[in-house]
Amino acid sequence: MFSAEQSCWFVRKVICWRAVASIAWAVLLLPPITAVFVLLSRFSLLHPIQSVSECLSFLTSASAIFSFILLCGVIIMVGFLNLEYYTVIPTIACSKIALLGQLLHPRQFVNSLAHCIMGIIVAWCCAIAIGGRYETIAYPCTPGDGADSSLQMCLNEHHFILLLAGAFVGLSHSMLGVIYNMNYVPFLTVQQYKYLRFKGSLPSLVKCSATQALYSVRNYIVVYFFLGYIPKAWICKTLNLHLNSSVHPLDSIAGLLDLNLLYQLWVSAGFLLLTWHVTLLLFRIFVTEVYSFPVQSSFTEDAHQCLPKVITGKQPMILKFLALQDLALLSQHSPLRRSEVFSLSQPGGHPHNWNAISKECLSLLNDLTQRLIAYHDTVATNGRAKPLSTGSERKTSSETSSTEDLMSPRPMFLMKTPASVFARSFVGASQSPLTAPFTSPDPDSPFASPALRRLTAPADPCSPWFGSVQSPHIMRRLPKLWSTPTDSQVNGSPPASPSSVPSPKQEPSKPSLLAQFLQNRKEQVKHFLAKRVLIMYLFNKVRMCGM
C-alpha cells in the first residue's frame, strides 16, 4: 500500500484543479444570471422600455461592478466549501437525535455561520440592484411626535428585512444540505458530456431554486413576524438609529402584506439559491468526470498512480470511486487497455495486474454480501420476518447437512451449498418470472454468496419466509435468517415443527439479586421513556436505516 503522501497526488493535481475549473465556470455564468435578476427585480409592466433602460444603465454603473466583485468572492467561497465538505459516501442519520447531533456539530456550525455571512453579502448586493427604498439601511427622517423638528437617521426596515432574509436563507440552505446530503457527490451510471449534463439539469435546478426560495420566504416571514423586533431593536441600538413611527412596522400583518416586498424577497432568495446550486452542480460535474488511470507504468516512482494500486487504496475515497468508474469503462470500451490488465509480468509470467484488480472486486462483493446478511439478521431478530407455516414439506437430510456446512465458521469461498440459488421448492412449485434467470448456477462459484443460497433453499416449514400466518398460540420467536436450530445440526435430521415437538425444559441459571434489581430498573426506565412522545420521536429510527 502506498503512503498518504503518494495518495495526495490525485487531490493536488486533479481534484483541486477540477474544483478551480468549476468555480471559474460559475463565475463566468454569474453575469447573465445577475442580469436576469436585475431585470426581474426592476421590471415594470406599466413602463417596460423605461425599466429595461434603467437595468442597462445600472449594469454599467460603479455600484454594479462593486456588487459583482462581491458576488464573485461569494461564489469562490461557496466553491471552497464544496471542496472542503464534499463526500462520495452519504451520511444518513438513523434517528432525529442523530440528525440533531449532525446539525450541532462544530464543523457544521462553522459551515452554517459562513453561509449566513455569505447570505447577508448577497442580500446586500440584491438590495443595491433593486434600488429605491431597499438601497440603504438608514434614511433621514423627522420624529413622528413632532416635538423636535431636527432630522434624525431612521432605520430603513425594507433594507434590513432583506439582509436578514439573506442570512435566514443561507442558514436554511446549510441545514438542508445536512438533512438531504447536498454535499454528496453521486456517480452517474450513464456517462454524459459536461455541457449536456449541465444543460439537462439546468431547468430542474431553476425550478428547485424557485421552489426552495418560496418555502424559505414563507418560513422567514413567520419567524420575522414573531421575533423580528429582537434584531430590529439590536441594530437600532448598535447603529444609533431611530424607528419612524409614521411608517407601518414590517413585523406586523399590515407591513407584511406588501406584495412588492414579498416579490423582492422571493426573487432575491431565488437568485441566491440559484447561484449556489449552479456552483454545486458544476462541482459535481467536474469532479465526477472520467479520469483514465494508466494500467501499468515503466517507472517505479509512478507505480502508485496505476490502476491496480489505486483501486486497492482506501483514501481518498474519491480516488477509489474514480478508479472503479475507469475500470467499468475499461471493461466495456477499451480492448487495448484490457490487454494490459491481463498482461504477464516479466520475468516470472504472473498476472499481477489482474490479481490485484480481481481481488479487490471480489472483496467489495464479499463485503456487500456480509452487510446484506447482517441486515437480514437484524430484521429477523426484530421480529419482522414472516411467520411460520405448518402445512409445508420438510427438507431432506442432505439439505440440512448443507445448511450445517453453511453455518460453520469456515471462509466463504470454501462453503458448499446446494445448487438452488433463487429457486423455489423442488416439490412441484413453479418458478417465479423474477427468479427464473438466477436459477441453477454453479454451486462452487465464488460469486454465489451463502446468503443467496440460504434464501433459495427448498421450502421448509421452519423457514421464516414460507406459508401463511399461524395461530398466535403456536407462534414463537424464530431463529435468525441463514441459521438452523441446534438439534438439526447435531443429528442431521430436519427440524421439527414448533407445534408438534415441545422444547425440552432446561433448568435456567438463577441470576443474582443485584442483577435482577438492575434489570428491573432498566426495564422501568425504558417503559417510562417509551411513554414520552418527544423521547420516542427523537430516538425512533427512520425507515431508511436498517443497516
VEXNU-784947 format. One record per residue (C-alpha): x, y, z. Coordinates in steps of 0.2 Angstrom, whole numbers, m for minus. Layout:
N
<x->X | y->Y | z->Z>
...
end
This chain:
547
<x->0 | y->0 | z->0>
<x->7 | y->17 | z->m5>
<x->9 | y->31 | z->8>
<x->m3 | y->45 | z->12>
<x->9 | y->57 | z->3>
<x->8 | y->47 | z->m13>
<x->m11 | y->46 | z->m11>
<x->m12 | y->65 | z->m11>
<x->m6 | y->67 | z->m28>
<x->m23 | y->65 | z->m35>
<x->m31 | y->78 | z->m24>
<x->m17 | y->91 | z->m28>
<x->m16 | y->88 | z->m47>
<x->m34 | y->83 | z->m51>
<x->m47 | y->87 | z->m38>
<x->m41 | y->104 | z->m34>
<x->m39 | y->109 | z->m52>
<x->m56 | y->102 | z->m56>
<x->m64 | y->112 | z->m42>
<x->m55 | y->128 | z->m48>
<x->m62 | y->124 | z->m66>
<x->m80 | y->123 | z->m59>
<x->m78 | y->139 | z->m49>
<x->m72 | y->148 | z->m65>
<x->m87 | y->142 | z->m74>
<x->m98 | y->148 | z->m60>
<x->m90 | y->165 | z->m61>
<x->m92 | y->166 | z->m80>
<x->m111 | y->161 | z->m78>
<x->m113 | y->175 | z->m64>
<x->m115 | y->190 | z->m76>
<x->m130 | y->183 | z->m86>
<x->m139 | y->176 | z->m70>
<x->m136 | y->194 | z->m62>
<x->m143 | y->202 | z->m77>
<x->m159 | y->192 | z->m77>
<x->m161 | y->195 | z->m58>
<x->m159 | y->214 | z->m61>
<x->m172 | y->213 | z->m75>
<x->m184 | y->203 | z->m64>
<x->m182 | y->215 | z->m49>
<x->m183 | y->231 | z->m59>
<x->m196 | y->227 | z->m72>
<x->m212 | y->236 | z->m73>
<x->m227 | y->231 | z->m84>
<x->m233 | y->249 | z->m85>
<x->m216 | y->256 | z->m91>
<x->m207 | y->241 | z->m99>
<x->m195 | y->251 | z->m110>
<x->m190 | y->263 | z->m96>
<x->m187 | y->248 | z->m84>
<x->m176 | y->240 | z->m97>
<x->m166 | y->256 | z->m100>
<x->m164 | y->258 | z->m81>
<x->m157 | y->240 | z->m80>
<x->m144 | y->243 | z->m93>
<x->m138 | y->259 | z->m85>
<x->m137 | y->251 | z->m68>
<x->m127 | y->236 | z->m75>
<x->m113 | y->248 | z->m81>
<x->m113 | y->258 | z->m65>
<x->m99 | y->258 | z->m52>
<x->m110 | y->251 | z->m39>
<x->m115 | y->236 | z->m50>
<x->m97 | y->232 | z->m53>
<x->m93 | y->233 | z->m35>
<x->m108 | y->221 | z->m31>
<x->m102 | y->209 | z->m45>
<x->m85 | y->208 | z->m37>
<x->m93 | y->204 | z->m20>
<x->m103 | y->191 | z->m28>
<x->m88 | y->183 | z->m36>
<x->m80 | y->182 | z->m19>
<x->m95 | y->173 | z->m13>
<x->m95 | y->161 | z->m27>
<x->m77 | y->157 | z->m24>
<x->m81 | y->154 | z->m5>
<x->m95 | y->143 | z->m10>
<x->m84 | y->133 | z->m21>
<x->m71 | y->131 | z->m7>
<x->m84 | y->125 | z->5>
<x->m90 | y->112 | z->m8>
<x->m72 | y->106 | z->m10>
<x->m70 | y->105 | z->9>
<x->m86 | y->97 | z->14>
<x->m90 | y->85 | z->m1>
<x->m91 | y->66 | z->1>
<x->m94 | y->51 | z->m10>
<x->m102 | y->41 | z->4>
<x->m118 | y->49 | z->10>
<x->m121 | y->51 | z->29>
<x->m139 | y->46 | z->34>
<x->m145 | y->50 | z->52>
<x->m155 | y->35 | z->58>
<x->m164 | y->45 | z->71>
<x->m169 | y->63 | z->75>
<x->m157 | y->64 | z->89>
<x->m143 | y->59 | z->77>
<x->m148 | y->72 | z->65>
<x->m148 | y->85 | z->78>
<x->m131 | y->80 | z->83>
<x->m125 | y->82 | z->65>
<x->m133 | y->99 | z->64>
<x->m125 | y->105 | z->80>
<x->m108 | y->98 | z->76>
<x->m94 | y->111 | z->77>
<x->m89 | y->108 | z->59>
<x->m107 | y->111 | z->53>
<x->m108 | y->126 | z->64>
<x->m94 | y->134 | z->55>
<x->m102 | y->130 | z->39>
<x->m119 | y->137 | z->44>
<x->m110 | y->153 | z->50>
<x->m101 | y->155 | z->34>
<x->m117 | y->153 | z->24>
<x->m126 | y->166 | z->35>
<x->m112 | y->179 | z->31>
<x->m112 | y->175 | z->13>
<x->m131 | y->176 | z->13>
<x->m130 | y->194 | z->20>
<x->m117 | y->199 | z->7>
<x->m128 | y->193 | z->m7>
<x->m143 | y->201 | z->0>
<x->m134 | y->217 | z->1>
<x->m129 | y->216 | z->m17>
<x->m148 | y->212 | z->m21>
<x->m153 | y->227 | z->m11>
<x->m141 | y->238 | z->m22>
<x->m148 | y->230 | z->m38>
<x->m166 | y->233 | z->m33>
<x->m163 | y->251 | z->m28>
<x->m177 | y->263 | z->m22>
<x->m182 | y->260 | z->m4>
<x->m171 | y->245 | z->m2>
<x->m155 | y->253 | z->m6>
<x->m149 | y->260 | z->11>
<x->m151 | y->254 | z->29>
<x->m154 | y->272 | z->35>
<x->m163 | y->287 | z->29>
<x->m166 | y->305 | z->36>
<x->m182 | y->307 | z->45>
<x->m192 | y->318 | z->57>
<x->m199 | y->312 | z->74>
<x->m217 | y->306 | z->72>
<x->m222 | y->315 | z->88>
<x->m217 | y->332 | z->81>
<x->m209 | y->338 | z->97>
<x->m192 | y->341 | z->88>
<x->m191 | y->346 | z->70>
<x->m172 | y->342 | z->68>
<x->m168 | y->327 | z->56>
<x->m163 | y->311 | z->63>
<x->m157 | y->295 | z->55>
<x->m171 | y->281 | z->55>
<x->m169 | y->263 | z->51>
<x->m174 | y->258 | z->34>
<x->m183 | y->242 | z->38>
<x->m185 | y->236 | z->20>
<x->m167 | y->235 | z->18>
<x->m165 | y->227 | z->35>
<x->m178 | y->214 | z->32>
<x->m169 | y->210 | z->15>
<x->m152 | y->207 | z->24>
<x->m160 | y->196 | z->37>
<x->m168 | y->186 | z->23>
<x->m151 | y->183 | z->16>
<x->m145 | y->176 | z->32>
<x->m160 | y->166 | z->35>
<x->m159 | y->158 | z->18>
<x->m141 | y->155 | z->20>
<x->m144 | y->146 | z->36>
<x->m158 | y->136 | z->30>
<x->m148 | y->131 | z->14>
<x->m134 | y->125 | z->25>
<x->m146 | y->115 | z->37>
<x->m155 | y->107 | z->22>
<x->m138 | y->102 | z->15>
<x->m135 | y->91 | z->30>
<x->m153 | y->84 | z->30>
<x->m153 | y->80 | z->12>
<x->m134 | y->76 | z->9>
<x->m132 | y->90 | z->m3>
<x->m113 | y->88 | z->m1>
<x->m114 | y->70 | z->m8>
<x->m106 | y->68 | z->m25>
<x->m115 | y->54 | z->m35>
<x->m108 | y->45 | z->m49>
<x->m120 | y->43 | z->m64>
<x->m122 | y->26 | z->m72>
<x->m124 | y->33 | z->m89>
<x->m109 | y->45 | z->m94>
<x->m113 | y->62 | z->m102>
<x->m103 | y->76 | z->m108>
<x->m101 | y->91 | z->m96>
<x->m111 | y->103 | z->m107>
<x->m125 | y->90 | z->m110>
<x->m126 | y->86 | z->m91>
<x->m127 | y->104 | z->m86>
<x->m140 | y->108 | z->m100>
<x->m151 | y->94 | z->m94>
<x->m150 | y->98 | z->m76>
<x->m152 | y->117 | z->m78>
<x->m172 | y->118 | z->m79>
<x->m174 | y->107 | z->m64>
<x->m161 | y->117 | z->m55>
<x->m171 | y->133 | z->m58>
<x->m187 | y->126 | z->m53>
<x->m179 | y->119 | z->m37>
<x->m171 | y->135 | z->m33>
<x->m188 | y->145 | z->m35>
<x->m197 | y->132 | z->m25>
<x->m185 | y->132 | z->m11>
<x->m184 | y->151 | z->m11>
<x->m203 | y->151 | z->m9>
<x->m203 | y->140 | z->6>
<x->m189 | y->149 | z->14>
<x->m198 | y->166 | z->12>
<x->m213 | y->159 | z->19>
<x->m204 | y->152 | z->34>
<x->m194 | y->168 | z->36>
<x->m210 | y->179 | z->36>
<x->m217 | y->169 | z->50>
<x->m201 | y->170 | z->60>
<x->m199 | y->189 | z->57>
<x->m217 | y->192 | z->62>
<x->m215 | y->184 | z->79>
<x->m196 | y->188 | z->83>
<x->m192 | y->202 | z->71>
<x->m192 | y->215 | z->85>
<x->m177 | y->207 | z->93>
<x->m164 | y->210 | z->79>
<x->m173 | y->227 | z->75>
<x->m170 | y->234 | z->92>
<x->m152 | y->227 | z->92>
<x->m147 | y->236 | z->76>
<x->m155 | y->252 | z->81>
<x->m146 | y->252 | z->97>
<x->m129 | y->247 | z->89>
<x->m130 | y->260 | z->75>
<x->m139 | y->273 | z->85>
<x->m154 | y->273 | z->73>
<x->m172 | y->278 | z->77>
<x->m189 | y->270 | z->71>
<x->m201 | y->280 | z->61>
<x->m217 | y->279 | z->70>
<x->m227 | y->286 | z->55>
<x->m222 | y->270 | z->44>
<x->m230 | y->254 | z->47>
<x->m218 | y->242 | z->55>
<x->m214 | y->226 | z->44>
<x->m216 | y->214 | z->59>
<x->m235 | y->217 | z->58>
<x->m249 | y->210 | z->47>
<x->m251 | y->226 | z->38>
<x->m232 | y->228 | z->35>
<x->m230 | y->210 | z->29>
<x->m245 | y->211 | z->16>
<x->m234 | y->221 | z->5>
<x->m234 | y->212 | z->m12>
<x->m219 | y->221 | z->m19>
<x->m209 | y->216 | z->m3>
<x->m214 | y->198 | z->m4>
<x->m209 | y->198 | z->m23>
<x->m192 | y->206 | z->m20>
<x->m189 | y->194 | z->m6>
<x->m193 | y->179 | z->m17>
<x->m183 | y->185 | z->m32>
<x->m168 | y->189 | z->m21>
<x->m169 | y->172 | z->m12>
<x->m171 | y->163 | z->m29>
<x->m156 | y->172 | z->m36>
<x->m145 | y->167 | z->m20>
<x->m150 | y->149 | z->m21>
<x->m148 | y->148 | z->m40>
<x->m130 | y->154 | z->m40>
<x->m126 | y->142 | z->m26>
<x->m134 | y->127 | z->m34>
<x->m126 | y->131 | z->m50>
<x->m109 | y->131 | z->m41>
<x->m113 | y->114 | z->m33>
<x->m119 | y->107 | z->m49>
<x->m103 | y->112 | z->m59>
<x->m93 | y->105 | z->m45>
<x->m101 | y->88 | z->m46>
<x->m100 | y->88 | z->m64>
<x->m81 | y->92 | z->m65>
<x->m76 | y->81 | z->m50>
<x->m85 | y->65 | z->m57>
<x->m78 | y->67 | z->m74>
<x->m70 | y->51 | z->m81>
<x->m51 | y->50 | z->m77>
<x->m41 | y->37 | z->m86>
<x->m28 | y->29 | z->m75>
<x->m13 | y->20 | z->m83>
<x->m14 | y->1 | z->m80>
<x->5 | y->m1 | z->m79>
<x->20 | y->10 | z->m78>
<x->38 | y->8 | z->m84>
<x->44 | y->19 | z->m69>
<x->44 | y->13 | z->m51>
<x->40 | y->30 | z->m44>
<x->24 | y->31 | z->m54>
<x->18 | y->14 | z->m49>
<x->6 | y->22 | z->m36>
<x->m3 | y->31 | z->m50>
<x->m8 | y->15 | z->m59>
<x->m25 | y->7 | z->m59>
<x->m21 | y->m9 | z->m49>
<x->m13 | y->1 | z->m35>
<x->m26 | y->15 | z->m35>
<x->m41 | y->3 | z->m34>
<x->m34 | y->m6 | z->m19>
<x->m32 | y->11 | z->m9>
<x->m44 | y->17 | z->4>
<x->m40 | y->36 | z->5>
<x->m46 | y->47 | z->m3>
<x->m62 | y->39 | z->m7>
<x->m65 | y->49 | z->m22>
<x->m49 | y->42 | z->m30>
<x->m56 | y->24 | z->m27>
<x->m73 | y->28 | z->m34>
<x->m65 | y->36 | z->m50>
<x->m54 | y->21 | z->m52>
<x->m69 | y->9 | z->m51>
<x->m78 | y->20 | z->m64>
<x->m62 | y->19 | z->m75>
<x->m62 | y->0 | z->m73>
<x->m80 | y->m1 | z->m78>
<x->m77 | y->9 | z->m94>
<x->m61 | y->0 | z->m97>
<x->m70 | y->m17 | z->m97>
<x->m83 | y->m11 | z->m110>
<x->m74 | y->1 | z->m122>
<x->m56 | y->m1 | z->m122>
<x->m48 | y->m18 | z->m129>
<x->m31 | y->m11 | z->m129>
<x->m31 | y->m7 | z->m110>
<x->m40 | y->m23 | z->m106>
<x->m25 | y->m32 | z->m114>
<x->m13 | y->m23 | z->m102>
<x->m24 | y->m29 | z->m87>
<x->m21 | y->m47 | z->m92>
<x->m3 | y->m45 | z->m97>
<x->10 | y->m55 | z->m88>
<x->25 | y->m49 | z->m78>
<x->42 | y->m51 | z->m85>
<x->51 | y->m61 | z->m79>
<x->40 | y->m74 | z->m70>
<x->25 | y->m73 | z->m80>
<x->12 | y->m68 | z->m66>
<x->m4 | y->m58 | z->m69>
<x->m1 | y->m46 | z->m55>
<x->m12 | y->m33 | z->m63>
<x->m27 | y->m44 | z->m64>
<x->m24 | y->m52 | z->m47>
<x->m24 | y->m35 | z->m39>
<x->m40 | y->m29 | z->m48>
<x->m50 | y->m45 | z->m46>
<x->m45 | y->m47 | z->m28>
<x->m52 | y->m30 | z->m24>
<x->m68 | y->m33 | z->m34>
<x->m71 | y->m49 | z->m25>
<x->m68 | y->m41 | z->m8>
<x->m80 | y->m27 | z->m12>
<x->m93 | y->m41 | z->m17>
<x->m89 | y->m50 | z->m1>
<x->m92 | y->m35 | z->10>
<x->m108 | y->m31 | z->2>
<x->m114 | y->m49 | z->5>
<x->m109 | y->m49 | z->23>
<x->m118 | y->m32 | z->25>
<x->m134 | y->m39 | z->17>
<x->m133 | y->m55 | z->29>
<x->m131 | y->m43 | z->44>
<x->m146 | y->m33 | z->38>
<x->m157 | y->m48 | z->36>
<x->m152 | y->m55 | z->53>
<x->m156 | y->m39 | z->61>
<x->m173 | y->m39 | z->53>
<x->m176 | y->m57 | z->59>
<x->m171 | y->m53 | z->77>
<x->m183 | y->m38 | z->77>
<x->m197 | y->m50 | z->73>
<x->m201 | y->m43 | z->56>
<x->m198 | y->m60 | z->47>
<x->m214 | y->m69 | z->40>
<x->m222 | y->m81 | z->52>
<x->m220 | y->m100 | z->50>
<x->m232 | y->m112 | z->42>
<x->m237 | y->m130 | z->47>
<x->m243 | y->m136 | z->31>
<x->m227 | y->m137 | z->21>
<x->m215 | y->m151 | z->17>
<x->m199 | y->m153 | z->26>
<x->m181 | y->m153 | z->20>
<x->m171 | y->m168 | z->17>
<x->m156 | y->m173 | z->27>
<x->m144 | y->m169 | z->13>
<x->m151 | y->m151 | z->13>
<x->m149 | y->m150 | z->32>
<x->m131 | y->m155 | z->31>
<x->m128 | y->m142 | z->18>
<x->m135 | y->m129 | z->30>
<x->m124 | y->m136 | z->43>
<x->m109 | y->m133 | z->32>
<x->m116 | y->m115 | z->29>
<x->m116 | y->m111 | z->47>
<x->m99 | y->m117 | z->50>
<x->m85 | y->m104 | z->53>
<x->m76 | y->m108 | z->38>
<x->m71 | y->m95 | z->25>
<x->m84 | y->m90 | z->12>
<x->m76 | y->m97 | z->m3>
<x->m74 | y->m114 | z->4>
<x->m93 | y->m117 | z->8>
<x->m103 | y->m130 | z->m2>
<x->m121 | y->m126 | z->m4>
<x->m135 | y->m134 | z->m15>
<x->m137 | y->m128 | z->m32>
<x->m153 | y->m119 | z->m30>
<x->m150 | y->m101 | z->m29>
<x->m166 | y->m91 | z->m30>
<x->m176 | y->m107 | z->m34>
<x->m192 | y->m112 | z->m27>
<x->m196 | y->m128 | z->m18>
<x->m191 | y->m144 | z->m28>
<x->m209 | y->m151 | z->m23>
<x->m219 | y->m146 | z->m38>
<x->m218 | y->m127 | z->m35>
<x->m217 | y->m116 | z->m51>
<x->m203 | y->m104 | z->m53>
<x->m207 | y->m85 | z->m52>
<x->m203 | y->m75 | z->m68>
<x->m192 | y->m63 | z->m56>
<x->m181 | y->m78 | z->m51>
<x->m180 | y->m88 | z->m67>
<x->m164 | y->m80 | z->m74>
<x->m155 | y->m84 | z->m57>
<x->m159 | y->m102 | z->m55>
<x->m146 | y->m117 | z->m55>
<x->m129 | y->m108 | z->m55>
<x->m113 | y->m117 | z->m51>
<x->m113 | y->m121 | z->m33>
<x->m94 | y->m119 | z->m32>
<x->m94 | y->m102 | z->m39>
<x->m86 | y->m89 | z->m28>
<x->m99 | y->m76 | z->m34>
<x->m113 | y->m87 | z->m26>
<x->m115 | y->m80 | z->m9>
<x->m121 | y->m90 | z->6>
<x->m135 | y->m78 | z->10>
<x->m142 | y->m81 | z->m8>
<x->m140 | y->m99 | z->m6>
<x->m149 | y->m100 | z->10>
<x->m163 | y->m89 | z->3>
<x->m166 | y->m101 | z->m11>
<x->m166 | y->m117 | z->m2>
<x->m181 | y->m128 | z->m4>
<x->m197 | y->m123 | z->5>
<x->m196 | y->m128 | z->24>
<x->m210 | y->m127 | z->37>
<x->m197 | y->m119 | z->48>
<x->m192 | y->m106 | z->35>
<x->m197 | y->m88 | z->41>
<x->m202 | y->m84 | z->23>
<x->m214 | y->m98 | z->19>
<x->m233 | y->m101 | z->22>
<x->m247 | y->m91 | z->30>
<x->m249 | y->m84 | z->47>
<x->m250 | y->m96 | z->61>
<x->m261 | y->m95 | z->76>
<x->m254 | y->m84 | z->90>
<x->m254 | y->m99 | z->102>
<x->m241 | y->m109 | z->92>
<x->m230 | y->m95 | z->86>
<x->m213 | y->m92 | z->94>
<x->m198 | y->m82 | z->91>
<x->m189 | y->m89 | z->75>
<x->m171 | y->m92 | z->73>
<x->m161 | y->m79 | z->63>
<x->m161 | y->m79 | z->44>
<x->m147 | y->m91 | z->37>
<x->m147 | y->m100 | z->54>
<x->m153 | y->m118 | z->59>
<x->m159 | y->m125 | z->76>
<x->m146 | y->m134 | z->87>
<x->m154 | y->m151 | z->86>
<x->m154 | y->m151 | z->67>
<x->m135 | y->m148 | z->67>
<x->m132 | y->m162 | z->79>
<x->m141 | y->m177 | z->71>
<x->m143 | y->m170 | z->54>
<x->m162 | y->m173 | z->54>
<x->m174 | y->m160 | z->48>
<x->m180 | y->m148 | z->62>
<x->m197 | y->m152 | z->70>
<x->m212 | y->m141 | z->69>
<x->m213 | y->m130 | z->85>
<x->m232 | y->m135 | z->86>
<x->m228 | y->m154 | z->87>
<x->m212 | y->m156 | z->97>
<x->m211 | y->m147 | z->113>
<x->m194 | y->m140 | z->118>
<x->m185 | y->m149 | z->132>
<x->m186 | y->m140 | z->149>
<x->m169 | y->m134 | z->154>
<x->m165 | y->m128 | z->172>
<x->m161 | y->m109 | z->169>
<x->m147 | y->m102 | z->180>
<x->m154 | y->m90 | z->193>
<x->m146 | y->m73 | z->192>
<x->m141 | y->m64 | z->207>
<x->m152 | y->m51 | z->217>
<x->m142 | y->m37 | z->211>
<x->m143 | y->m42 | z->193>
<x->m162 | y->m44 | z->194>
<x->m163 | y->m27 | z->203>
<x->m153 | y->m18 | z->189>
<x->m163 | y->m27 | z->176>
<x->m179 | y->m22 | z->183>
<x->m174 | y->m4 | z->185>
<x->m168 | y->m4 | z->167>
<x->m185 | y->m10 | z->161>
<x->m194 | y->3 | z->171>
<x->m184 | y->17 | z->164>
<x->m186 | y->10 | z->146>
<x->m205 | y->9 | z->149>
<x->m206 | y->26 | z->157>
<x->m196 | y->34 | z->142>
<x->m206 | y->24 | z->129>
<x->m222 | y->33 | z->135>
<x->m215 | y->50 | z->132>
<x->m219 | y->56 | z->114>
<x->m205 | y->68 | z->112>
<x->m192 | y->55 | z->118>
<x->m199 | y->42 | z->106>
<x->m199 | y->55 | z->92>
<x->m181 | y->59 | z->94>
<x->m174 | y->41 | z->96>
<x->m185 | y->31 | z->84>
<x->m176 | y->25 | z->69>
<x->m181 | y->31 | z->52>
<x->m187 | y->18 | z->39>
<x->m172 | y->20 | z->28>
<x->m160 | y->15 | z->42>
<x->m159 | y->m4 | z->43>
<x->m140 | y->m7 | z->40>
end
